[in-house]
Amino acid sequence: MSESPTASPDHRRPGPVLYVSLALALAIAVWGAAAGDSLSRVGSAALDGITRGFGWAYLLVSLGFLAFLAFLACSRYGSLRLGRDDERPAFRRVTWYAMILSAVMGIGLISYGVTEPISHLAEPPHDLAQPMTPGSAVTAMQFSFFDWGLHAWGIFAVVGLAMSWSMFRRGRPGLVSALFRPLLGRRVDGVAGGAIDVFAVLATLFGTTTSLGLGALQINGGFTALFGIPDSRPVQFGIIAVITLLFTASALTGVARGIRFLSETSMGLGALLFVFVLVVGPTIYLVDLYVQSIGRYVSELVSTSLITPANGDLDFMQTWTYFMLAWWLSWAAFVGVFLARISRGRTIREFVVGVLLVPSVVFSLWFTAFGGTAIHSDLVGSTKIAVAAAGDENSAFFATLQSLPLSTVTSLVTIVLVVLFFISGADANTFVLSMLTSRGTENPPSWILALWGAVTGAAAIALLAAGGLDSLQQMVIVSSAPFLLILIGVAVGFWKDLTTEFVPRQAPVPAEPAPAPAPAEERTPQTLH
């Protein structure tokens, strides 16, 4: 069952969404470059107002998405295919997983793989444990799993499912506004639909520029650790400029070539680094820590999902929980479109399991291997990685590697890995931004791909200039706030669309016996003709 696409025949020609979103993005970038302090102050005030007044909404929506996905996977809807009933996936399963992991959140594995657990060890969330103790180690891993696990991937999965269904089952264009057709009807072709797509573009852009900024900071940290290159803004700007050229060139090659190659390569290198740390690190301790931490994470998932700053712990929520959830919300359009693009032909149940569980498990294992190694090293007193992370968050990962054998080799591998994650993530982002501003076409024009590559790099540089990591975090939360309402609408529209796929079967009603023919003398003239 499908619908005809609503786009015009010249659907690759950009419309008003491109020009409006481009103008707003450039205005913010220029503001950051010309008056960074002003942008930082406005962002800080908006951040404070949003998190104080509506932080609870981030928690409830993300938890609600998890419940919705669990229901879909366990229901009869789980057997429905994202495409024709006889369609099969375009990518083999291993490639599909690799593209999900590296193109979506790869940079976070390096940027936060050590920094978050070691920070929580030194300052346990919500005072749930004593700092720098075995108890705080479990709490640190539990909250790291929370920030990077099911909640994040649940947000992505809802949008990805809705987009896959809309594009490949209903034949609609790859636009966020198209997901509202079950709710808004023809109004999605007008101003309302255009506004939805502009919000999607801005949230996607600033969510991804945060990743690019983090990637530049991480690469600079590696250069400092290995070569003594100063940790400075000019170096970071240069890194962004060079890699912008690389990921734009990769985006021009398309999903099946550029992103696929980068994803598989980065996953291979990441797996080698993971196995190395697991083997040469405190293996038994890491296994014990993982078992205990994953047990607490699963058993306390709902209660942890509903912790609010009622006890006055707003600073922690803004720095970690709210920021992370806002980051995932701002990535939802980007990741949703990308997941849809690579998931055609899979069933809803297969999609939910693959997108929700597999990355969550992989990320928890990664955080345990690297964050757990750093925690063990600090607890036995052989290092002071927590102190290093407090002074420079980007040094924590490399400080952990330096506590292990072959630190120079592993640090070089890590830098290469960050670059590959950087390129593949920005590559996918550029592709999705181009789709959203080219009326949803699956093959955006080359000039729009190049344009968004340049804008993404410029926005990352402008936000770093305006205030570094704080400015990046502020922009993520502010840009995601209106998009939270849009995502709720996406979920409702998808459910309404899904329920029309088939009507519940009912027991057949026995046919009534045909009435006996009337006697000839009672028939009207019409019945005789």
N, C-alpha and C positions, 0 to 999 in steps of 0.2 A: 504494500500500500504506500503510495507516494504522492507527493504534490508537485506541481510544476514550480520551479524556482521563480521567485518574484522579481529577480533582477532583470534589467533590460538586456537585450541581446548583446550589447556592448558592455558586458558585465565587468570586464577588466578595466574599464575606464573609471578612474577615481571620482568620487562624488564629494559632497560637502563635508562628510565626516573627515576626510583627509585634511582639508584646509583648516577646518575649525580646530581639530585636535593638534595639528602641526603648529598653528598660531599660538595656542595656549601653552604647548610644551616649550616652544622657543621663548615665549614671554617669561616663563618661570626660569628657564636656563639663563636668559639675559639678566633677570633680576638677581639670580644667585651670583653671577659673575661680576655684576656691577655694584651690587649692594648686598653682599653676603650677610652682613650683620642684621640688616633689616629682614631678610628672608628667614634667617634663623630665629629672630624674635617672634615673628608672626607664626612660624611653624611650631615653636615651643608653646605659645599661647593656645593655638588650635589643638595641639596634642594634649595639653592639660585638660581642656574643656571636653574633648571627646572621650578620653579615658575615664575621667571622673563621672561624666554623665551617662555614658553608654558602653563602658567596658564590659559590663555583664552581657551585653548582646553578642559580643564576639564569642563568649563562652557558650551561651545557649545555642547559637546557630551552629557552631562547629559540632557540638554534641548531638544536636538534632540531625545533622547530616549523616553522622555515623549510624544512628538508629534507622534512618531512611534507607541507607545502603544495605544494612543487614537484612532489613525486611525484603528488599528487592531480590537479593541474592538467594534468600530462602523461599521465595514465593514462586509461583508459576511464571512470573515475568522473567525470571532468571534465564530461562531457556530461549528467549527471544534474541535474535541476532541483529547486530548493528550493521545492517545492510540487507541485501536480499536473503531469503531463507536458505538459498543454496550457495551463498557466498562464503569464501574461506579467507583467513587472514593473509595479508600481503607480506608480512614479515614473519620469519620463524620466531619461536618463543624466546630464545636466548637473545636474539637481536632486539626484540620488542622490549625485554626487560632492560637491556643495556641502554636503549634510547630513552626509556623512562627515567632511569637513574641519572645518567650523565647530563642529559640535556635539560633536566628540570632543576635539580638541586645539588649538582655536583660540587660547586664551589663551597657550599655549606659544610661538606664533609671535611674540608681542610680548615676553613675559617673557624668553625665551631667545634670540630671533632675533639679538640683538647681544651679550648678556651672555656666552653660552657661547663663541662664537668669539673674542671679544676677551680673555676670561679665559684661554683656551688659548694665545693668542698670547703673553701675558705670562708664563704658566707652562705650557709645553708638557707634555702628558701623558707620564708615564713617562720624562721627560728624553729624548724622541726627537728634539729639535731645540734649537737655541739660542734663547732668548727674544727676541722682537721682531725677528725676521728673516724674510725671504721663505720660508725653509724651515719656520719655525714657523707661518706663515700656512696653508700646505697641510696641515700636521698638525692645526691648529686646525679647519679645515673638515672634514677626514676624520673626526675624532672627534665633531664636531657631527652629521655625517650618520649616524654609527654610533648615537648616542643617540636620534635622532629618525627613523630610517629603517626599514629592513626588519625589524629585531628587534622594534620596538614594534608595527608593523602585523601582523607574523606572529603575535604573541600574541593580538591582537584578532581576527584572521581565523580562528584555530582555534576560539575560543569562539563567534564569530559563525556560523561554518559549522555547528558542532554544534548550536547553538540553533535556527538556521533549519531544519535537517534535522529536529530533534526536534519543533518546533512545526508546521511546514507540510507535512512529508512523513509524519510519524508521528501527528500530531494530539495531541501531548502539551501540557501547560500550559507557559507560559514561565517555568520555574523551572530553576535550575542543578541541583537535585537530580534533575529529570526526565532530565537527560543521563546519569545513572548507572543508568537502568533496564536497559540491556543488561548491566550488571555486577552490580547488586544486586537486580534483580527487584523484588518487592513491598516489600522493606525500605526503598525510597526513600519509601514512604508513611508511615514511622514516624519514630522518633527519629533514625536515621542521616540520612535525607533532610532533616529539619528542621535538624540541625546544619550540614549542607552549605549550606543556604540562609541560615542566620544568619551563617556565615563570609562568604558572598558579599555579604550586605547590609553588614556592617561594613567589609569591604575596599573596597566600592564607595563607601560614605559617606566614609571617611577619604581615599581616593584623590581624590575629587572636592573635598573641603574644602580639600585642598592647592591645587588649581587656583583655588578661590575666594579663598583667602588670597593667592595670587600675583596674581590679578586685582585685588584691593583694593590691594595694594602698588603695582602698576603704575599704576593710576588715580591713586592718591595722588602717585606720582612725576610724573605728567603735570601734575597740579594745581600741584605745587611748581614745576615748570619754567616753566609758563605764567603762573600767578597768584600765586605766592609763598605758597600755602597750606602750612602746616607739614606735614612728614612725621611723623605721629604716630599712635599707636594710636586715640585717639578719632575721628580723621578716617577711619581705615580701618574702624573698627567702624560708623560712620555709612554709609559706602559699602556695606558688606556688608548692612546693614539695608535700605537703599533698594532695592538690586538684588535682594535676596531677595523683596521684594514683587513686583517686576517679573517675575522668572522663575517665581514661583509662579503668577501670573496667566497667564503664557504657557503653562505646563504644563497648566492647566485647559482650554485651547483644543484640545489634542491635537496629535499629530505632524503631521497633514496641513495644519494651519493655522499654529499658532504657531511650531513649530520650523522648518517649511519656509520661512516668510516670513523669519525671522531668519537662517537659513542662507544663503539666496539674497542677502539684503541685505548681510550681512557679507562674503560672497565677492566681491560686486561692488566694495565699498569696498576690500577687501584687494587686489584685482587692480589697481585704479587707483593705489593707493599703491605697489605693487610696480613698475609700469611707470614711474611718476614717478621713483623712486629709480634704476631701471636706466638711464633716459635721462639724467638730470642728474648722476648719479654717474659714477665712473670706469668707463665701460662696457667698454672693451677689457680693462682689468685684471680686471674681474669675469668676463668670458667666459674669459679665460686661466686664472684661478684656479679656476673651476668645472670646466673640462675636466681640469685636472691633479688636482684634489681628488677628483672623482668617479672618475677612473681609479685613484687609489691606494685609495680606499674599496672599489671592486669587487675589485681585484686582491688586496687584503690582508684581505678580509672574514672569512675563516675564522681567520686568525692573530690578527686584532684581537679576534675573538669569544672567544678562549681566553686572553687576557691575564689573569693573576691577580696578586694582590699578593705573590707570592713574593719579589719584590725589596724588600719593605717599604713599597711605595707604597699602603698601606691607606687613607690619608686621601683620596687622589684617588678611589679606588674608591668609598668611602662617599659622597663629595660628588657624584660624577658617575655612574659606570657602574652601581654597585649601586643607587643611589637611582633612577636613571632606569628600570632594568629592574624594580625593585620597584614603581615608580609605574605602569608599564604593566601589571604583573601585578595590582595592586590595582584598576585600571580595567577589567580583562578582563571581569568579569561585566557591568558597566555598558555597556561598548562592545559586548560580544557580544550582549546582549539588544537594544540599540538597532540594531545592524547587522542583526540578524535581522528586526526590526520593519520596516525600510525596504527589505529586500532580497528579499522574497518574490517568487518567479517567476523569479529569475535562476539561471543554471546555476552549478555549482560552479566551473568554469573561469573564467567571467565574474566571479564573486565574488572568487576568488583574485587575478586580475589587477587588478580594480578596487580592492580593498581593500589589496593588498600593494604594487603598483607605483605607481599614480597618486598616492596621498598621499606616498609616499617621494620621488618626483620633485618634487612641488610643494614639499615642505618643504625639500629640498636647494636648490632655486632660491631660495626665500625667504631661507634662511640665508646663501646666497652674496651675494644682493643687499644685504641690510642688514648682515650681519656682515662681508662683504667690503668694503663701503664704509667701515665703521669701521676695519677693519684697514689699508686703503690710506691713510686719513687719518692714522692714528697712525704708520705707517711713513715717510710723507713728512714727518712732523713738524709738520703743521698743527693737530693736536688731541692731546689726552691722554685719550681715551675709556677706555683701559684703566685709567688711574689713577682716573677717575671711577667706573668699574664696581667697582673694588676697594673704594672707599669706600661706594658705594650701588649695588647691582646694578640697581635700578629706574630709575636715571638714564641708563643706557647707551643705550637705544633713543632717548630724547629728545635726548641729547647728539649722537647721530649725525644726527638730523634737523636739529638746529641748525647743523650744518656744511654744510647744503645750502640752496638757495634756498627761499623760501616756508615757512620753518620753523614759523611760527605756524599757518599753515593746515594743514600736514601733521601737526603735533602735535595740533591739534584733531580732525582726522580719526582719528588714532591712538587718542585717548581714546574717541571714539565707537565705534571698531572694538573696543576692549577691552571696552566695555560690552556690545556686541552679542555678542561671543564669550562673555563672562561669562554673559549671560542664556541664550543658546542651549545652552551646556554644562551649566549648572545646571538648565535646563529639562529636557533629556534625562535628566540624572541623577535628577531628581525623578520623572519618569515611570517610569524603570526601577526605582527603589527601591519605588515603589508597586506595580508589577507583581510584584516578588519577594515582597512582603508581602501580596499579595491573591490568593494561590494561582495566580499566573501568568496572570491574565486580561489580555487585550490592552486592556481599557478599565477601568482602576482607578477606584474611587469618588473623587469630588471631594474628600471630606474627608480621604482618605489622601494624595492629592496635596498638599493644603494642609499637612497634618501634616509630611510629609517635607521640604517646602520650608522650613518653619520650623526643623526639626531640623538641616538642612544649614547654614543660616545661623548657627544657634547654635553648632554644632560648629566652624565656621570661626572665629568670634569667640573661642571658648574656647581653641583651639589657638594662635591669634595671641597671646592674653593669656598663655598658658603659656610662650612662648619664641620667638615669631615664626617665621621661616622654618625654623630648626633644629628646632623642635618639630614643624612640619608634615612635614619630611622624615623625622624619626624615626618618627612615627606611620605614615607610608606603608610604610616598610620592615618595621616590626613587624607591621602588620596584613596585609601581603602574604605573610609567611612561611608560615603554615599554608595559605594559599590556593594556594601553589605546588604542593602535593601534590594539591589538588583539581583543578587544571588539568591535571596529568598524567593523572588519572583521566578527565577530560573527553575528552582526546584518544584514550585507549585505548577508552573507551566508544563514541565516535563511529566509530572504525575498525571495531569489532565490529558496530555497527549498520549501517554502510555496506556491509560485505561480505555482508550477508544480502539486499541489494536484488535481486541476480540471481545465479544459479548459472552458473559458467563453462560455455560451450557445449561439448558433446562430439560427436564423430562418432556418427551414429545407429548403433545396434547392429542388424544384420540380424535380422529376425524368424525364429525357427525354424519350419520347415514343420510344419503340423499333422499329428499322427500319423494314419495310415490307420485307418479304422474297423475294429474287431474283427469277426471273423466272427460271424454271428448266434448260433451255438451257444455262443460264449464270453462273450456279454453277460450281465451279471447282471440280475436282475429289476428293479433300480432304474433301469438305463439304458434299460429299455424303457418306463418310465412317462413 
